[in-house]
Amino acid sequence: MAISKPKFLQIRISEEEKTALKKIADDSGQTMTELITKAIHRVRPFKVKDRKIQKEKILHLARIGNNLNQIARWCNTHKSGADAVQVIQHLAAIEHELKKAMT
């Protein structure tokens, strides 16, 4: 039995968008209302707090990247020193951890 949907929502879209939505709905055997309603339920919008956290993470990673570039330049300048070998080992470990954090 179909669920009654007494509320009406009006949106503005271009003719091309409407045609594309209609084609998708027809191809999938759904009404446009069903298609759009299902699509809305699949989307998880970012909350403002989540966006701020994501932005902070990206900025933090960028700072780490800048620091790593400075260390890498130092290593390239001082290739023969024993300290450089240790720094390169640490850089490799940091890179490994960063890759894990990004996945």
N, CA, C and O atoms as a printed pandas DataFrame, in Angstrom:
     atom_number atom_name residue_name chain_id  residue_number  x_coord  y_coord  z_coord
0              1         N          MET        A               1    0.832   -1.170    0.000
1              2        CA          MET        A               1    0.000    0.000    0.000
2              3         C          MET        A               1    0.884    1.244    0.000
3              4         O          MET        A               1    1.818    1.342    0.796
4              5         N          ALA        A               2    0.598    2.184   -0.879
5              6        CA          ALA        A               2    1.382    3.402   -1.003
6              7         C          ALA        A               2    1.165    4.315    0.199
7              8         O          ALA        A               2    0.060    4.421    0.732
8              9         N          ILE        A               3    2.235    4.964    0.606
9             10        CA          ILE        A               3    2.162    5.904    1.716
10            11         C          ILE        A               3    1.709    7.252    1.175
11            12         O          ILE        A               3    2.224    7.735    0.167
12            13         N          SER        A               4    0.749    7.849    1.849
13            14        CA          SER        A               4    0.258    9.158    1.455
14            15         C          SER        A               4    1.324   10.212    1.750
15            16         O          SER        A               4    1.923   10.221    2.826
16            17         N          LYS        A               5    1.549   11.089    0.792
17            18        CA          LYS        A               5    2.534   12.162    0.955
18            19         C          LYS        A               5    1.821   13.498    0.712
19            20         O          LYS        A               5    1.790   13.995   -0.414
20            21         N          PRO        A               6    1.262   14.059    1.752
21            22        CA          PRO        A               6    0.450   15.253    1.583
22            23         C          PRO        A               6    1.234   16.558    1.407
23            24         O          PRO        A               6    0.645   17.570    1.028
24            25         N          LYS        A               7    2.520   16.562    1.664
25            26        CA          LYS        A               7    3.301   17.796    1.565
26            27         C          LYS        A               7    3.876   17.962    0.171
27            28         O          LYS        A               7    4.217   16.989   -0.502
28            29         N          PHE        A               8    3.975   19.206   -0.245
29            30        CA          PHE        A               8    4.448   19.549   -1.575
30            31         C          PHE        A               8    5.694   20.407   -1.427
31            32         O          PHE        A               8    5.697   21.367   -0.657
32            33         N          LEU        A               9    6.757   20.069   -2.158
33            34        CA          LEU        A               9    7.999   20.833   -2.143
34            35         C          LEU        A               9    8.286   21.290   -3.561
35            36         O          LEU        A               9    8.277   20.488   -4.495
36            37         N          GLN        A              10    8.538   22.562   -3.716
37            38        CA          GLN        A              10    8.807   23.094   -5.048
38            39         C          GLN        A              10   10.264   23.540   -5.115
39            40         O          GLN        A              10   10.754   24.233   -4.223
40            41         N          ILE        A              11   10.951   23.132   -6.184
41            42        CA          ILE        A              11   12.341   23.539   -6.396
42            43         C          ILE        A              11   12.470   24.102   -7.805
43            44         O          ILE        A              11   11.633   23.857   -8.674
44            45         N          ARG        A              12   13.520   24.848   -8.003
45            46        CA          ARG        A              12   13.778   25.410   -9.328
46            47         C          ARG        A              12   14.989   24.700   -9.932
47            48         O          ARG        A              12   16.057   24.641   -9.322
48            49         N          ILE        A              13   14.807   24.168  -11.128
49            50        CA          ILE        A              13   15.890   23.535  -11.870
50            51         C          ILE        A              13   15.766   23.954  -13.327
51            52         O          ILE        A              13   14.712   24.410  -13.770
52            53         N          SER        A              14   16.847   23.793  -14.057
53            54        CA          SER        A              14   16.818   24.149  -15.476
54            55         C          SER        A              14   16.043   23.085  -16.257
55            56         O          SER        A              14   15.788   21.989  -15.756
56            57         N          GLU        A              15   15.682   23.424  -17.464
57            58        CA          GLU        A              15   14.972   22.471  -18.329
58            59         C          GLU        A              15   15.844   21.242  -18.593
59            60         O          GLU        A              15   15.345   20.118  -18.645
60            61         N          GLU        A              16   17.164   21.469  -18.759
61            62        CA          GLU        A              16   18.086   20.362  -19.008
62            63         C          GLU        A              16   18.153   19.431  -17.793
63            64         O          GLU        A              16   18.171   18.210  -17.949
64            65         N          GLU        A              17   18.190   19.998  -16.595
65            66        CA          GLU        A              17   18.216   19.177  -15.377
66            67         C          GLU        A              17   16.929   18.371  -15.238
67            68         O          GLU        A              17   16.957   17.200  -14.858
68            69         N          LYS        A              18   15.812   19.003  -15.546
69            70        CA          LYS        A              18   14.523   18.310  -15.449
70            71         C          LYS        A              18   14.476   17.150  -16.437
71            72         O          LYS        A              18   14.033   16.053  -16.096
72            73         N          THR        A              19   14.933   17.395  -17.656
73            74        CA          THR        A              19   14.949   16.347  -18.679
74            75         C          THR        A              19   15.844   15.189  -18.237
75            76         O          THR        A              19   15.484   14.023  -18.401
76            77         N          ALA        A              20   17.012   15.516  -17.676
77            78        CA          ALA        A              20   17.941   14.474  -17.228
78            79         C          ALA        A              20   17.327   13.666  -16.087
79            80         O          ALA        A              20   17.426   12.439  -16.078
80            81         N          LEU        A              21   16.693   14.339  -15.124
81            82        CA          LEU        A              21   16.054   13.636  -14.004
82            83         C          LEU        A              21   14.916   12.754  -14.492
83            84         O          LEU        A              21   14.752   11.625  -14.030
84            85         N          LYS        A              22   14.137   13.270  -15.423
85            86        CA          LYS        A              22   13.008   12.506  -15.968
86            87         C          LYS        A              22   13.517   11.242  -16.660
87            88         O          LYS        A              22   12.929   10.171  -16.512
88            89         N          LYS        A              23   14.615   11.368  -17.417
89            90        CA          LYS        A              23   15.180   10.207  -18.111
90            91         C          LYS        A              23   15.677    9.175  -17.106
91            92         O          LYS        A              23   15.429    7.980  -17.269
92            93         N          ILE        A              24   16.374    9.626  -16.074
93            94        CA          ILE        A              24   16.875    8.705  -15.049
94            95         C          ILE        A              24   15.709    7.999  -14.371
95            96         O          ILE        A              24   15.748    6.787  -14.159
96            97         N          ALA        A              25   14.670    8.761  -14.032
97            98        CA          ALA        A              25   13.495    8.176  -13.373
98            99         C          ALA        A              25   12.824    7.151  -14.291
99           100         O          ALA        A              25   12.500    6.044  -13.859
100          101         N          ASP        A              26   12.620    7.519  -15.545
101          102        CA          ASP        A              26   11.979    6.605  -16.496
102          103         C          ASP        A              26   12.805    5.339  -16.688
103          104         O          ASP        A              26   12.267    4.232  -16.697
104          105         N          ASP        A              27   14.126    5.514  -16.843
105          106        CA          ASP        A              27   15.014    4.361  -17.059
106          107         C          ASP        A              27   15.023    3.409  -15.866
107          108         O          ASP        A              27   15.230    2.206  -16.025
108          109         N          SER        A              28   14.797    3.956  -14.667
109          110        CA          SER        A              28   14.824    3.119  -13.470
110          111         C          SER        A              28   13.427    2.680  -13.035
111          112         O          SER        A              28   13.275    2.009  -12.014
112          113         N          GLY        A              29   12.409    3.056  -13.806
113          114        CA          GLY        A              29   11.043    2.643  -13.489
114          115         C          GLY        A              29   10.476    3.307  -12.250
115          116         O          GLY        A              29    9.665    2.716  -11.536
116          117         N          GLN        A              30   10.905    4.543  -11.994
117          118        CA          GLN        A              30   10.437    5.279  -10.828
118          119         C          GLN        A              30    9.810    6.596  -11.262
119          120         O          GLN        A              30   10.035    7.078  -12.372
120          121         N          THR        A              31    9.033    7.156  -10.374
121          122        CA          THR        A              31    8.563    8.518  -10.617
122          123         C          THR        A              31    9.694    9.457  -10.231
123          124         O          THR        A              31   10.634    9.049   -9.549
124          125         N          MET        A              32    9.614   10.685  -10.653
125          126        CA          MET        A              32   10.629   11.666  -10.274
126          127         C          MET        A              32   10.616   11.875   -8.766
127          128         O          MET        A              32   11.669   12.065   -8.158
128          129         N          THR        A              33    9.439   11.841   -8.161
129          130        CA          THR        A              33    9.339   11.991   -6.703
130          131         C          THR        A              33   10.082   10.866   -6.002
131          132         O          THR        A              33   10.836   11.113   -5.060
132          133         N          GLU        A              34    9.875    9.625   -6.454
133          134        CA          GLU        A              34   10.574    8.488   -5.838
134          135         C          GLU        A              34   12.089    8.621   -6.007
135          136         O          GLU        A              34   12.851    8.406   -5.065
136          137         N          LEU        A              35   12.505    8.977   -7.209
137          138        CA          LEU        A              35   13.928    9.111   -7.501
138          139         C          LEU        A              35   14.576   10.163   -6.598
139          140         O          LEU        A              35   15.604    9.902   -5.973
140          141         N          ILE        A              36   13.983   11.327   -6.535
141          142        CA          ILE        A              36   14.553   12.425   -5.754
142          143         C          ILE        A              36   14.510   12.112   -4.266
143          144         O          ILE        A              36   15.466   12.399   -3.545
144          145         N          THR        A              37   13.413   11.528   -3.799
145          146        CA          THR        A              37   13.302   11.189   -2.376
146          147         C          THR        A              37   14.365   10.171   -1.986
147          148         O          THR        A              37   15.010   10.320   -0.948
148          149         N          LYS        A              38   14.556    9.136   -2.804
149          150        CA          LYS        A              38   15.582    8.135   -2.511
150          151         C          LYS        A              38   16.982    8.752   -2.539
151          152         O          LYS        A              38   17.836    8.422   -1.716
152          153         N          ALA        A              39   17.203    9.651   -3.497
153          154        CA          ALA        A              39   18.512   10.300   -3.598
154          155         C          ALA        A              39   18.789   11.154   -2.368
155          156         O          ALA        A              39   19.913   11.175   -1.867
156          157         N          ILE        A              40   17.789   11.846   -1.887
157          158        CA          ILE        A              40   17.960   12.689   -0.700
158          159         C          ILE        A              40   18.315   11.839    0.510
159          160         O          ILE        A              40   19.139   12.243    1.330
160          161         N          HIS        A              41   17.710   10.685    0.629
161          162        CA          HIS        A              41   17.974    9.826    1.781
162          163         C          HIS        A              41   19.363    9.187    1.732
163          164         O          HIS        A              41   19.880    8.756    2.762
164          165         N          ARG        A              42   19.971    9.123    0.543
165          166        CA          ARG        A              42   21.317    8.559    0.416
166          167         C          ARG        A              42   22.401    9.577    0.736
167          168         O          ARG        A              42   23.538    9.201    1.021
168          169         N          VAL        A              43   22.069   10.840    0.694
169          170        CA          VAL        A              43   23.055   11.896    0.894
170          171         C          VAL        A              43   23.200   12.195    2.381
171          172         O          VAL        A              43   22.211   12.338    3.100
172          173         N          ARG        A              44   24.452   12.287    2.830
173          174        CA          ARG        A              44   24.718   12.681    4.208
174          175         C          ARG        A              44   25.456   14.008    4.165
175          176         O          ARG        A              44   26.675   14.040    3.998
176          177         N          PRO        A              45   24.723   15.100    4.316
177          178        CA          PRO        A              45   25.378   16.404    4.216
178          179         C          PRO        A              45   26.325   16.646    5.391
179          180         O          PRO        A              45   26.099   16.165    6.501
180          181         N          PHE        A              46   27.384   17.396    5.122
181          182        CA          PHE        A              46   28.307   17.773    6.177
182          183         C          PHE        A              46   27.635   18.771    7.100
183          184         O          PHE        A              46   26.945   19.686    6.652
184          185         N          LYS        A              47   27.841   18.586    8.377
185          186        CA          LYS        A              47   27.402   19.583    9.342
186          187         C          LYS        A              47   28.477   20.644    9.393
187          188         O          LYS        A              47   29.630   20.375    9.056
188          189         N          VAL        A              48   28.119   21.845    9.809
189          190        CA          VAL        A              48   29.088   22.941    9.884
190          191         C          VAL        A              48   30.278   22.522   10.743
191          192         O          VAL        A              48   31.424   22.807   10.396
192          193         N          LYS        A              49   30.013   21.848   11.859
193          194        CA          LYS        A              49   31.078   21.395   12.752
194          195         C          LYS        A              49   32.006   20.428   12.017
195          196         O          LYS        A              49   33.226   20.519   12.158
196          197         N          ASP        A              50   31.439   19.499   11.228
197          198        CA          ASP        A              50   32.238   18.535   10.474
198          199         C          ASP        A              50   33.119   19.238    9.450
199          200         O          ASP        A              50   34.271   18.852    9.248
200          201         N          ARG        A              51   32.583   20.262    8.807
201          202        CA          ARG        A              51   33.371   21.000    7.818
202          203         C          ARG        A              51   34.553   21.692    8.472
203          204         O          ARG        A              51   35.654   21.709    7.922
204          205         N          LYS        A              52   34.322   22.267    9.652
205          206        CA          LYS        A              52   35.415   22.938   10.365
206          207         C          LYS        A              52   36.497   21.945   10.744
207          208         O          LYS        A              52   37.685   22.234   10.607
208          209         N          ILE        A              53   36.093   20.775   11.218
209          210        CA          ILE        A              53   37.062   19.746   11.594
210          211         C          ILE        A              53   37.842   19.289   10.366
211          212         O          ILE        A              53   39.063   19.146   10.426
212          213         N          GLN        A              54   37.150   19.061    9.257
213          214        CA          GLN        A              54   37.810   18.621    8.019
214          215         C          GLN        A              54   38.799   19.685    7.540
215          216         O          GLN        A              54   39.907   19.363    7.112
216          217         N          LYS        A              55   38.391   20.951    7.616
217          218        CA          LYS        A              55   39.272   22.044    7.187
218          219         C          LYS        A              55   40.510   22.098    8.072
219          220         O          LYS        A              55   41.620   22.291    7.576
220          221         N          GLU        A              56   40.326   21.926    9.393
221          222        CA          GLU        A              56   41.455   21.927   10.313
222          223         C          GLU        A              56   42.405   20.760   10.019
223          224         O          GLU        A              56   43.623   20.923   10.078
224          225         N          LYS        A              57   41.854   19.596    9.706
225          226        CA          LYS        A              57   42.690   18.443    9.375
226          227         C          LYS        A              57   43.525   18.726    8.135
227          228         O          LYS        A              57   44.719   18.429    8.101
228          229         N          ILE        A              58   42.896   19.299    7.122
229          230        CA          ILE        A              58   43.604   19.590    5.870
230          231         C          ILE        A              58   44.717   20.607    6.113
231          232         O          ILE        A              58   45.825   20.454    5.600
232          233         N          LEU        A              59   44.417   21.654    6.904
233          234        CA          LEU        A              59   45.444   22.655    7.205
234          235         C          LEU        A              59   46.599   22.031    7.987
235          236         O          LEU        A              59   47.766   22.335    7.738
236          237         N          HIS        A              60   46.263   21.164    8.927
237          238        CA          HIS        A              60   47.297   20.500    9.721
238          239         C          HIS        A              60   48.174   19.623    8.835
239          240         O          HIS        A              60   49.398   19.628    8.968
240          241         N          LEU        A              61   47.554   18.876    7.936
241          242        CA          LEU        A              61   48.329   18.040    7.013
242          243         C          LEU        A              61   49.198   18.887    6.090
243          244         O          LEU        A              61   50.317   18.495    5.759
244          245         N          ALA        A              62   48.692   20.043    5.673
245          246        CA          ALA        A              62   49.482   20.932    4.821
246          247         C          ALA        A              62   50.710   21.438    5.576
247          248         O          ALA        A              62   51.800   21.524    5.009
248          249         N          ARG        A              63   50.533   21.770    6.847
249          250        CA          ARG        A              63   51.678   22.217    7.655
250          251         C          ARG        A              63   52.705   21.097    7.802
251          252         O          ARG        A              63   53.911   21.328    7.707
252          253         N          ILE        A              64   52.213   19.889    8.035
253          254        CA          ILE        A              64   53.124   18.745    8.145
254          255         C          ILE        A              64   53.884   18.570    6.839
255          256         O          ILE        A              64   55.093   18.339    6.840
256          257         N          GLY        A              65   53.166   18.680    5.721
257          258        CA          GLY        A              65   53.807   18.558    4.409
258          259         C          GLY        A              65   54.884   19.604    4.204
259          260         O          GLY        A              65   55.958   19.305    3.682
260          261         N          ASN        A              66   54.596   20.837    4.616
261          262        CA          ASN        A              66   55.603   21.904    4.489
262          263         C          ASN        A              66   56.835   21.589    5.330
263          264         O          ASN        A              66   57.966   21.768    4.878
264          265         N          ASN        A              67   56.610   21.120    6.555
265          266        CA          ASN        A              67   57.741   20.764    7.416
266          267         C          ASN        A              67   58.548   19.619    6.809
267          268         O          ASN        A              67   59.778   19.630    6.845
268          269         N          LEU        A              68   57.852   18.639    6.257
269          270        CA          LEU        A              68   58.560   17.512    5.636
270          271         C          LEU        A              68   59.389   17.981    4.441
271          272         O          LEU        A              68   60.498   17.493    4.225
272          273         N          ASN        A              69   58.862   18.914    3.678
273          274        CA          ASN        A              69   59.630   19.440    2.540
274          275         C          ASN        A              69   60.900   20.141    3.018
275          276         O          ASN        A              69   61.954   19.999    2.399
276          277         N          GLN        A              70   60.809   20.889    4.105
277          278        CA          GLN        A              70   61.996   21.563    4.642
278          279         C          GLN        A              70   63.029   20.537    5.109
279          280         O          GLN        A              70   64.227   20.697    4.872
280          281         N          ILE        A              71   62.554   19.486    5.773
281          282        CA          ILE        A              71   63.470   18.438    6.235
282          283         C          ILE        A              71   64.094   17.729    5.038
283          284         O          ILE        A              71   65.290   17.440    5.041
284          285         N          ALA        A              72   63.296   17.449    4.024
285          286        CA          ALA        A              72   63.818   16.773    2.829
286          287         C          ALA        A              72   64.887   17.637    2.158
287          288         O          ALA        A              72   65.901   17.111    1.699
288          289         N          ARG        A              73   64.676   18.955    2.094
289          290        CA          ARG        A              73   65.698   19.845    1.523
290          291         C          ARG        A              73   66.997   19.773    2.332
291          292         O          ARG        A              73   68.093   19.749    1.774
292          293         N          TRP        A              74   66.847   19.740    3.655
293          294        CA          TRP        A              74   68.028   19.641    4.514
294          295         C          TRP        A              74   68.770   18.342    4.222
295          296         O          TRP        A              74   69.996   18.325    4.117
296          297         N          CYS        A              75   68.012   17.255    4.091
297          298        CA          CYS        A              75   68.628   15.951    3.806
298          299         C          CYS        A              75   69.379   15.968    2.480
299          300         O          CYS        A              75   70.474   15.418    2.366
300          301         N          ASN        A              76   68.777   16.605    1.479
301          302        CA          ASN        A              76   69.428   16.660    0.162
302          303         C          ASN        A              76   70.698   17.501    0.218
303          304         O          ASN        A              76   71.645   17.250   -0.527
304          305         N          THR        A              77   70.719   18.486    1.087
305          306        CA          THR        A              77   71.903   19.332    1.224
306          307         C          THR        A              77   73.009   18.597    1.977
307          308         O          THR        A              77   74.187   18.771    1.667
308          309         N          HIS        A              78   72.642   17.783    2.957
309          310        CA          HIS        A              78   73.608   17.103    3.822
310          311         C          HIS        A              78   73.553   15.588    3.617
311          312         O          HIS        A              78   73.431   14.833    4.582
312          313         N          LYS        A              79   73.641   15.153    2.389
313          314        CA          LYS        A              79   73.491   13.729    2.059
314          315         C          LYS        A              79   74.563   12.851    2.706
315          316         O          LYS        A              79   74.298   11.691    3.020
316          317         N          SER        A              80   75.731   13.372    2.901
317          318        CA          SER        A              80   76.812   12.512    3.373
318          319         C          SER        A              80   76.815   12.308    4.885
319          320         O          SER        A              80   77.467   11.387    5.378
320          321         N          GLY        A              81   76.115   13.131    5.612
321          322        CA          GLY        A              81   76.148   13.032    7.064
322          323         C          GLY        A              81   75.346   11.857    7.591
323          324         O          GLY        A              81   74.330   11.476    7.010
324          325         N          ALA        A              82   75.808   11.284    8.695
325          326        CA          ALA        A              82   75.094   10.166    9.320
326          327         C          ALA        A              82   73.747   10.614    9.848
327          328         O          ALA        A              82   72.795    9.834    9.853
328          329         N          ASP        A              83   73.649   11.863   10.296
329          330        CA          ASP        A              83   72.376   12.385   10.790
330          331         C          ASP        A              83   71.316   12.375    9.694
331          332         O          ASP        A              83   70.136   12.144    9.961
332          333         N          ALA        A              84   71.740   12.622    8.480
333          334        CA          ALA        A              84   70.800   12.650    7.366
334          335         C          ALA        A              84   70.134   11.290    7.177
335          336         O          ALA        A              84   68.953   11.222    6.838
336          337         N          VAL        A              85   70.867   10.228    7.391
337          338        CA          VAL        A              85   70.307    8.880    7.245
338          339         C          VAL        A              85   69.194    8.673    8.263
339          340         O          VAL        A              85   68.134    8.139    7.936
340          341         N          GLN        A              86   69.439    9.096    9.491
341          342        CA          GLN        A              86   68.416    8.967   10.526
342          343         C          GLN        A              86   67.193    9.819   10.195
343          344         O          GLN        A              86   66.058    9.382   10.384
344          345         N          VAL        A              87   67.421   11.012    9.711
345          346        CA          VAL        A              87   66.306   11.891    9.357
346          347         C          VAL        A              87   65.491   11.273    8.239
347          348         O          VAL        A              87   64.261   11.305    8.280
348          349         N          ILE        A              88   66.150   10.716    7.247
349          350        CA          ILE        A              88   65.445   10.081    6.130
350          351         C          ILE        A              88   64.617    8.896    6.625
351          352         O          ILE        A              88   63.497    8.685    6.160
352          353         N          GLN        A              89   65.155    8.132    7.555
353          354        CA          GLN        A              89   64.392    7.014    8.118
354          355         C          GLN        A              89   63.132    7.518    8.828
355          356         O          GLN        A              89   62.053    6.941    8.695
356          357         N          HIS        A              90   63.293    8.593    9.574
357          358        CA          HIS        A              90   62.141    9.172   10.265
358          359         C          HIS        A              90   61.123    9.736    9.272
359          360         O          HIS        A              90   59.913    9.612    9.465
360          361         N          LEU        A              91   61.629   10.351    8.217
361          362        CA          LEU        A              91   60.729   10.869    7.176
362          363         C          LEU        A              91   59.917    9.735    6.559
363          364         O          LEU        A              91   58.717    9.883    6.330
364          365         N          ALA        A              92   60.553    8.630    6.296
365          366        CA          ALA        A              92   59.849    7.482    5.709
366          367         C          ALA        A              92   58.767    6.981    6.662
367          368         O          ALA        A              92   57.668    6.633    6.231
368          369         N          ALA        A              93   59.078    6.943    7.955
369          370        CA          ALA        A              93   58.086    6.509    8.941
370          371         C          ALA        A              93   56.918    7.492    9.007
371          372         O          ALA        A              93   55.761    7.083    9.096
372          373         N          ILE        A              94   57.225    8.772    8.965
373          374        CA          ILE        A              94   56.171    9.795    8.992
374          375         C          ILE        A              94   55.299    9.683    7.750
375          376         O          ILE        A              94   54.074    9.754    7.841
376          377         N          GLU        A              95   55.923    9.507    6.595
377          378        CA          GLU        A              95   55.167    9.359    5.350
378          379         C          GLU        A              95   54.228    8.158    5.430
379          380         O          GLU        A              95   53.077    8.234    5.002
380          381         N          HIS        A              96   54.720    7.064    5.975
381          382        CA          HIS        A              96   53.903    5.862    6.131
382          383         C          HIS        A              96   52.688    6.147    7.014
383          384         O          HIS        A              96   51.574    5.744    6.680
384          385         N          GLU        A              97   52.891    6.832    8.124
385          386        CA          GLU        A              97   51.796    7.151    9.037
386          387         C          GLU        A              97   50.795    8.116    8.389
387          388         O          GLU        A              97   49.587    7.977    8.577
388          389         N          LEU        A              98   51.295    9.079    7.639
389          390        CA          LEU        A              98   50.403   10.016    6.955
390          391         C          LEU        A              98   49.520    9.295    5.933
391          392         O          LEU        A              98   48.330    9.588    5.812
392          393         N          LYS        A              99   50.110    8.361    5.207
393          394        CA          LYS        A              99   49.334    7.603    4.228
394          395         C          LYS        A              99   48.242    6.800    4.922
395          396         O          LYS        A              99   47.127    6.699    4.410
396          397         N          LYS        A             100   48.550    6.230    6.078
397          398        CA          LYS        A             100   47.534    5.496    6.846
398          399         C          LYS        A             100   46.427    6.434    7.304
399          400         O          LYS        A             100   45.251    6.072    7.281
400          401         N          ALA        A             101   46.804    7.649    7.723
401          402        CA          ALA        A             101   45.809    8.607    8.215
402          403         C          ALA        A             101   44.890    9.091    7.096
403          404         O          ALA        A             101   43.740    9.444    7.355
404          405         N          MET        A             102   45.372    9.111    5.879
405          406        CA          MET        A             102   44.574    9.629    4.753
406          407         C          MET        A             102   43.615    8.581    4.213
407          408         O          MET        A             102   42.714    8.922    3.446
408          409         N          THR        A             103   43.776    7.332    4.582
409          410        CA          THR        A             103   42.875    6.307    4.063
410          411         C          THR        A             103   41.768    5.999    5.037
411          412         O          THR        A             103   40.917    5.154    4.758
